[in-house]
């Protein structure tokens, strides 16, 4: 589970980086949604560590 979550986090980070480059805005709705999804995964990872 933890390794799968780490892979998801890494994949989402790369996706966000590409998305921001394409959209050119941190406030684009797609960028915000991707950021929220990444936040959820990071929060879940943090819970697993504690």
PyMOL Python script that loads the backbone (N, CA, C, O; Angstrom):
from pymol import cmd

cmd.read_pdbstr("""\
ATOM      1  N   UNK A   1       0.826  -1.202   0.000  1.00  0.00           N
ATOM      2  CA  UNK A   1       0.000   0.000   0.000  1.00  0.00           C
ATOM      3  C   UNK A   1       0.867   1.261   0.000  1.00  0.00           C
ATOM      4  O   UNK A   1       0.624   2.193  -0.766  1.00  0.00           O
ATOM      5  N   UNK A   2       1.874   1.276   0.865  1.00  0.00           N
ATOM      6  CA  UNK A   2       2.719   2.459   0.973  1.00  0.00           C
ATOM      7  C   UNK A   2       3.480   2.722  -0.329  1.00  0.00           C
ATOM      8  O   UNK A   2       3.577   3.866  -0.772  1.00  0.00           O
ATOM      9  N   UNK A   3       4.019   1.661  -0.941  1.00  0.00           N
ATOM     10  CA  UNK A   3       4.758   1.840  -2.196  1.00  0.00           C
ATOM     11  C   UNK A   3       3.837   2.312  -3.312  1.00  0.00           C
ATOM     12  O   UNK A   3       4.225   3.145  -4.132  1.00  0.00           O
ATOM     13  N   UNK A   4       2.622   1.785  -3.345  1.00  0.00           N
ATOM     14  CA  UNK A   4       1.643   2.209  -4.353  1.00  0.00           C
ATOM     15  C   UNK A   4       1.301   3.682  -4.170  1.00  0.00           C
ATOM     16  O   UNK A   4       1.178   4.424  -5.145  1.00  0.00           O
ATOM     17  N   UNK A   5       1.150   4.098  -2.928  1.00  0.00           N
ATOM     18  CA  UNK A   5       0.835   5.489  -2.627  1.00  0.00           C
ATOM     19  C   UNK A   5       1.984   6.402  -3.049  1.00  0.00           C
ATOM     20  O   UNK A   5       1.751   7.476  -3.604  1.00  0.00           O
ATOM     21  N   UNK A   6       3.204   5.988  -2.794  1.00  0.00           N
ATOM     22  CA  UNK A   6       4.372   6.779  -3.199  1.00  0.00           C
ATOM     23  C   UNK A   6       4.409   6.917  -4.719  1.00  0.00           C
ATOM     24  O   UNK A   6       4.706   7.994  -5.236  1.00  0.00           O
ATOM     25  N   UNK A   7       4.112   5.841  -5.430  1.00  0.00           N
ATOM     26  CA  UNK A   7       4.072   5.906  -6.901  1.00  0.00           C
ATOM     27  C   UNK A   7       2.995   6.877  -7.378  1.00  0.00           C
ATOM     28  O   UNK A   7       3.213   7.648  -8.312  1.00  0.00           O
ATOM     29  N   UNK A   8       1.829   6.832  -6.727  1.00  0.00           N
ATOM     30  CA  UNK A   8       0.745   7.750  -7.092  1.00  0.00           C
ATOM     31  C   UNK A   8       1.160   9.197  -6.857  1.00  0.00           C
ATOM     32  O   UNK A   8       0.880  10.067  -7.682  1.00  0.00           O
ATOM     33  N   UNK A   9       1.822   9.454  -5.739  1.00  0.00           N
ATOM     34  CA  UNK A   9       2.280  10.808  -5.416  1.00  0.00           C
ATOM     35  C   UNK A   9       3.285  11.288  -6.460  1.00  0.00           C
ATOM     36  O   UNK A   9       3.184  12.413  -6.949  1.00  0.00           O
ATOM     37  N   UNK A  10       4.241  10.451  -6.797  1.00  0.00           N
ATOM     38  CA  UNK A  10       5.246  10.829  -7.795  1.00  0.00           C
ATOM     39  C   UNK A  10       4.610  11.080  -9.156  1.00  0.00           C
ATOM     40  O   UNK A  10       4.972  12.028  -9.852  1.00  0.00           O
ATOM     41  N   UNK A  11       3.668  10.231  -9.531  1.00  0.00           N
ATOM     42  CA  UNK A  11       2.983  10.395 -10.815  1.00  0.00           C
ATOM     43  C   UNK A  11       2.180  11.697 -10.835  1.00  0.00           C
ATOM     44  O   UNK A  11       2.201  12.425 -11.828  1.00  0.00           O
ATOM     45  N   UNK A  12       1.478  11.987  -9.746  1.00  0.00           N
ATOM     46  CA  UNK A  12       0.668  13.206  -9.684  1.00  0.00           C
ATOM     47  C   UNK A  12       1.545  14.451  -9.686  1.00  0.00           C
ATOM     48  O   UNK A  12       1.169  15.463 -10.277  1.00  0.00           O
ATOM     49  N   UNK A  13       2.690  14.397  -9.048  1.00  0.00           N
ATOM     50  CA  UNK A  13       3.611  15.547  -9.068  1.00  0.00           C
ATOM     51  C   UNK A  13       4.064  15.842 -10.494  1.00  0.00           C
ATOM     52  O   UNK A  13       4.081  16.996 -10.922  1.00  0.00           O
ATOM     53  N   UNK A  14       4.427  14.802 -11.218  1.00  0.00           N
ATOM     54  CA  UNK A  14       4.831  14.980 -12.611  1.00  0.00           C
ATOM     55  C   UNK A  14       3.698  15.512 -13.464  1.00  0.00           C
ATOM     56  O   UNK A  14       3.895  16.396 -14.297  1.00  0.00           O
ATOM     57  N   UNK A  15       2.504  14.965 -13.250  1.00  0.00           N
ATOM     58  CA  UNK A  15       1.326  15.416 -13.989  1.00  0.00           C
ATOM     59  C   UNK A  15       1.055  16.891 -13.709  1.00  0.00           C
ATOM     60  O   UNK A  15       0.781  17.664 -14.627  1.00  0.00           O
ATOM     61  N   UNK A  16       1.133  17.275 -12.432  1.00  0.00           N
ATOM     62  CA  UNK A  16       0.892  18.684 -12.079  1.00  0.00           C
ATOM     63  C   UNK A  16       1.917  19.602 -12.731  1.00  0.00           C
ATOM     64  O   UNK A  16       1.566  20.670 -13.231  1.00  0.00           O
ATOM     65  N   UNK A  17       3.166  19.195 -12.727  1.00  0.00           N
ATOM     66  CA  UNK A  17       4.221  20.005 -13.333  1.00  0.00           C
ATOM     67  C   UNK A  17       3.920  20.228 -14.817  1.00  0.00           C
ATOM     68  O   UNK A  17       4.001  21.353 -15.310  1.00  0.00           O
ATOM     69  N   UNK A  18       3.577  19.163 -15.514  1.00  0.00           N
ATOM     70  CA  UNK A  18       3.230  19.272 -16.936  1.00  0.00           C
ATOM     71  C   UNK A  18       1.983  20.125 -17.139  1.00  0.00           C
ATOM     72  O   UNK A  18       1.928  20.952 -18.049  1.00  0.00           O
ATOM     73  N   UNK A  19       0.997  19.919 -16.296  1.00  0.00           N
ATOM     74  CA  UNK A  19      -0.265  20.652 -16.410  1.00  0.00           C
ATOM     75  C   UNK A  19      -0.045  22.150 -16.217  1.00  0.00           C
ATOM     76  O   UNK A  19      -0.585  22.963 -16.967  1.00  0.00           O
ATOM     77  N   UNK A  20       0.742  22.507 -15.217  1.00  0.00           N
ATOM     78  CA  UNK A  20       1.032  23.923 -14.968  1.00  0.00           C
ATOM     79  C   UNK A  20       1.771  24.524 -16.158  1.00  0.00           C
ATOM     80  O   UNK A  20       1.503  25.660 -16.548  1.00  0.00           O
ATOM     81  N   UNK A  21       2.691  23.774 -16.729  1.00  0.00           N
ATOM     82  CA  UNK A  21       3.421  24.265 -17.908  1.00  0.00           C
ATOM     83  C   UNK A  21       2.477  24.500 -19.080  1.00  0.00           C
ATOM     84  O   UNK A  21       2.604  25.490 -19.801  1.00  0.00           O
ATOM     85  N   UNK A  22       1.527  23.582 -19.266  1.00  0.00           N
ATOM     86  CA  UNK A  22       0.589  23.712 -20.389  1.00  0.00           C
ATOM     87  C   UNK A  22      -0.438  24.811 -20.151  1.00  0.00           C
ATOM     88  O   UNK A  22      -0.747  25.582 -21.060  1.00  0.00           O
ATOM     89  N   UNK A  23      -0.963  24.884 -18.943  1.00  0.00           N
ATOM     90  CA  UNK A  23      -2.024  25.848 -18.643  1.00  0.00           C
ATOM     91  C   UNK A  23      -1.469  27.243 -18.376  1.00  0.00           C
ATOM     92  O   UNK A  23      -2.134  28.241 -18.652  1.00  0.00           O
ATOM     93  N   UNK A  24      -0.256  27.312 -17.839  1.00  0.00           N
ATOM     94  CA  UNK A  24       0.360  28.603 -17.558  1.00  0.00           C
ATOM     95  C   UNK A  24      -0.246  29.334 -16.378  1.00  0.00           C
ATOM     96  O   UNK A  24      -0.036  30.537 -16.218  1.00  0.00           O
ATOM     97  N   UNK A  25      -0.999  28.618 -15.545  1.00  0.00           N
ATOM     98  CA  UNK A  25      -1.661  29.270 -14.423  1.00  0.00           C
ATOM     99  C   UNK A  25      -1.847  28.290 -13.272  1.00  0.00           C
ATOM    100  O   UNK A  25      -2.275  27.151 -13.463  1.00  0.00           O
ATOM    101  N   UNK A  26      -1.517  28.757 -12.081  1.00  0.00           N
ATOM    102  CA  UNK A  26      -1.743  27.929 -10.892  1.00  0.00           C
ATOM    103  C   UNK A  26      -3.206  27.937 -10.462  1.00  0.00           C
ATOM    104  O   UNK A  26      -3.617  27.125  -9.633  1.00  0.00           O
ATOM    105  N   UNK A  27      -3.987  28.849 -11.023  1.00  0.00           N
ATOM    106  CA  UNK A  27      -5.392  28.953 -10.625  1.00  0.00           C
ATOM    107  C   UNK A  27      -6.348  28.316 -11.631  1.00  0.00           C
ATOM    108  O   UNK A  27      -7.565  28.432 -11.488  1.00  0.00           O
ATOM    109  N   UNK A  28      -5.812  27.653 -12.634  1.00  0.00           N
ATOM    110  CA  UNK A  28      -6.651  26.928 -13.583  1.00  0.00           C
ATOM    111  C   UNK A  28      -7.401  25.822 -12.831  1.00  0.00           C
ATOM    112  O   UNK A  28      -6.805  25.137 -11.999  1.00  0.00           O
ATOM    113  N   UNK A  29      -8.685  25.639 -13.108  1.00  0.00           N
ATOM    114  CA  UNK A  29      -9.470  24.618 -12.389  1.00  0.00           C
ATOM    115  C   UNK A  29      -8.861  23.212 -12.433  1.00  0.00           C
ATOM    116  O   UNK A  29      -8.938  22.480 -11.447  1.00  0.00           O
ATOM    117  N   UNK A  30      -8.263  22.832 -13.550  1.00  0.00           N
ATOM    118  CA  UNK A  30      -7.629  21.505 -13.636  1.00  0.00           C
ATOM    119  C   UNK A  30      -6.417  21.405 -12.719  1.00  0.00           C
ATOM    120  O   UNK A  30      -6.183  20.366 -12.102  1.00  0.00           O
ATOM    121  N   UNK A  31      -5.648  22.484 -12.631  1.00  0.00           N
ATOM    122  CA  UNK A  31      -4.471  22.509 -11.758  1.00  0.00           C
ATOM    123  C   UNK A  31      -4.913  22.433 -10.301  1.00  0.00           C
ATOM    124  O   UNK A  31      -4.314  21.711  -9.504  1.00  0.00           O
ATOM    125  N   UNK A  32      -5.946  23.166  -9.959  1.00  0.00           N
ATOM    126  CA  UNK A  32      -6.463  23.143  -8.588  1.00  0.00           C
ATOM    127  C   UNK A  32      -6.955  21.749  -8.225  1.00  0.00           C
ATOM    128  O   UNK A  32      -6.675  21.262  -7.129  1.00  0.00           O
ATOM    129  N   UNK A  33      -7.678  21.107  -9.121  1.00  0.00           N
ATOM    130  CA  UNK A  33      -8.173  19.754  -8.860  1.00  0.00           C
ATOM    131  C   UNK A  33      -7.012  18.775  -8.671  1.00  0.00           C
ATOM    132  O   UNK A  33      -7.031  17.955  -7.753  1.00  0.00           O
ATOM    133  N   UNK A  34      -6.019  18.860  -9.527  1.00  0.00           N
ATOM    134  CA  UNK A  34      -4.851  17.982  -9.406  1.00  0.00           C
ATOM    135  C   UNK A  34      -4.124  18.239  -8.088  1.00  0.00           C
ATOM    136  O   UNK A  34      -3.658  17.302  -7.440  1.00  0.00           O
ATOM    137  N   UNK A  35      -4.029  19.500  -7.695  1.00  0.00           N
ATOM    138  CA  UNK A  35      -3.382  19.856  -6.439  1.00  0.00           C
ATOM    139  C   UNK A  35      -4.138  19.274  -5.247  1.00  0.00           C
ATOM    140  O   UNK A  35      -3.526  18.781  -4.300  1.00  0.00           O
ATOM    141  N   UNK A  36      -5.449  19.331  -5.298  1.00  0.00           N
ATOM    142  CA  UNK A  36      -6.264  18.774  -4.218  1.00  0.00           C
ATOM    143  C   UNK A  36      -6.113  17.255  -4.139  1.00  0.00           C
ATOM    144  O   UNK A  36      -6.071  16.684  -3.049  1.00  0.00           O
ATOM    145  N   UNK A  37      -6.034  16.614  -5.288  1.00  0.00           N
ATOM    146  CA  UNK A  37      -5.839  15.160  -5.308  1.00  0.00           C
ATOM    147  C   UNK A  37      -4.472  14.801  -4.722  1.00  0.00           C
ATOM    148  O   UNK A  37      -4.349  13.842  -3.960  1.00  0.00           O
ATOM    149  N   UNK A  38      -3.455  15.571  -5.082  1.00  0.00           N
ATOM    150  CA  UNK A  38      -2.121  15.344  -4.538  1.00  0.00           C
ATOM    151  C   UNK A  38      -2.118  15.583  -3.029  1.00  0.00           C
ATOM    152  O   UNK A  38      -1.518  14.812  -2.279  1.00  0.00           O
ATOM    153  N   UNK A  39      -2.778  16.637  -2.587  1.00  0.00           N
ATOM    154  CA  UNK A  39      -2.878  16.911  -1.148  1.00  0.00           C
ATOM    155  C   UNK A  39      -3.493  15.732  -0.403  1.00  0.00           C
ATOM    156  O   UNK A  39      -3.013  15.350   0.665  1.00  0.00           O
ATOM    157  N   UNK A  40      -4.549  15.158  -0.961  1.00  0.00           N
ATOM    158  CA  UNK A  40      -5.198  14.008  -0.321  1.00  0.00           C
ATOM    159  C   UNK A  40      -4.232  12.837  -0.192  1.00  0.00           C
ATOM    160  O   UNK A  40      -4.167  12.193   0.855  1.00  0.00           O
ATOM    161  N   UNK A  41      -3.486  12.562  -1.252  1.00  0.00           N
ATOM    162  CA  UNK A  41      -2.520  11.463  -1.212  1.00  0.00           C
ATOM    163  C   UNK A  41      -1.397  11.751  -0.215  1.00  0.00           C
ATOM    164  O   UNK A  41      -0.964  10.855   0.509  1.00  0.00           O
ATOM    165  N   UNK A  42      -0.925  12.995  -0.176  1.00  0.00           N
ATOM    166  CA  UNK A  42       0.128  13.355   0.775  1.00  0.00           C
ATOM    167  C   UNK A  42      -0.370  13.249   2.214  1.00  0.00           C
ATOM    168  O   UNK A  42       0.369  12.811   3.096  1.00  0.00           O
ATOM    169  N   UNK A  43      -1.610  13.644   2.451  1.00  0.00           N
ATOM    170  CA  UNK A  43      -2.188  13.515   3.789  1.00  0.00           C
ATOM    171  C   UNK A  43      -2.310  12.051   4.187  1.00  0.00           C
ATOM    172  O   UNK A  43      -2.029  11.687   5.329  1.00  0.00           O
ATOM    173  N   UNK A  44      -2.725  11.220   3.252  1.00  0.00           N
ATOM    174  CA  UNK A  44      -2.830   9.787   3.523  1.00  0.00           C
ATOM    175  C   UNK A  44      -1.452   9.203   3.843  1.00  0.00           C
ATOM    176  O   UNK A  44      -1.317   8.403   4.769  1.00  0.00           O
ATOM    177  N   UNK A  45      -0.445   9.595   3.088  1.00  0.00           N
ATOM    178  CA  UNK A  45       0.917   9.122   3.328  1.00  0.00           C
ATOM    179  C   UNK A  45       1.383   9.550   4.719  1.00  0.00           C
ATOM    180  O   UNK A  45       1.986   8.763   5.450  1.00  0.00           O
ATOM    181  N   UNK A  46       1.101  10.789   5.076  1.00  0.00           N
ATOM    182  CA  UNK A  46       1.485  11.300   6.393  1.00  0.00           C
ATOM    183  C   UNK A  46       0.814  10.496   7.505  1.00  0.00           C
ATOM    184  O   UNK A  46       1.439  10.205   8.525  1.00  0.00           O
ATOM    185  N   UNK A  47      -0.454  10.139   7.313  1.00  0.00           N
ATOM    186  CA  UNK A  47      -1.160   9.320   8.306  1.00  0.00           C
ATOM    187  C   UNK A  47      -0.501   7.950   8.452  1.00  0.00           C
ATOM    188  O   UNK A  47      -0.416   7.417   9.559  1.00  0.00           O
ATOM    189  N   UNK A  48      -0.039   7.384   7.351  1.00  0.00           N
ATOM    190  CA  UNK A  48       0.623   6.080   7.412  1.00  0.00           C
ATOM    191  C   UNK A  48       1.941   6.139   8.186  1.00  0.00           C
ATOM    192  O   UNK A  48       2.341   5.160   8.817  1.00  0.00           O
ATOM    193  N   UNK A  49       2.603   7.278   8.134  1.00  0.00           N
ATOM    194  CA  UNK A  49       3.881   7.427   8.827  1.00  0.00           C
ATOM    195  C   UNK A  49       3.712   7.613  10.328  1.00  0.00           C
ATOM    196  O   UNK A  49       4.616   7.295  11.101  1.00  0.00           O
ATOM    197  N   UNK A  50       2.573   8.121  10.738  1.00  0.00           N
ATOM    198  CA  UNK A  50       2.343   8.402  12.174  1.00  0.00           C
ATOM    199  C   UNK A  50       1.619   7.291  12.865  1.00  0.00           C
ATOM    200  O   UNK A  50       1.355   7.378  14.064  1.00  0.00           O
TER     201      UNK A  50
END
""", "prot")
cmd.dss("prot")
cmd.show_as("cartoon", "prot")
cmd.util.cbc("prot")
cmd.orient("prot")
